[in-house]
């Protein structure tokens, strides 16, 4: 009895080895059906797009941070000396700085009204609105592509899940075709399901992490732009008051 069971077990092992599935990427690709291949291609396209956005945003945020660090003390010194034109020129030399873009808009609006004998509250409000518009534009520029990262992070697992469902269907189809319930009959479909699930998570997790990271950076930059706008409006008010007192 024991020898008979061992014989059956050995035959089962040989059958499974003969119908084994290769787990290298090329073998897995060959074993996939059309639907599973389309899912994998779509996931790789989503991954490539998200990587491109990550690189683009990282470069943009790094340049903005680097230029802002050199811009802030230079423009502060120019404004302290009352050199509006020089401050504008400094801002124009730091075009990648988020602070420079906002400050430039406010200074140009203020300079346009400075020729008048006395700046009114309405003209100060005009400069404030120019700063707010510039902040909104820069905010939109900083967030460019981040909505796509959020979409990929949210949908990639479901795309992978679709591939998983297709793989399970193929596994049951293999059982029906082979008239057997061994691993060899379902190995191809199971491999499709596992690969699709793994790739879906591989695409989604970095996209979600990058989205959260860059969103926190945008929020920090928004605070910096709001503070710069507020300080610039205070500077306009003080400069206007000093100009009026001299008269």
Order of alpha helices (4+ residues) and beta strands (2+ residues): alpha-alpha-alpha-alpha-alpha-alpha-alpha-alpha
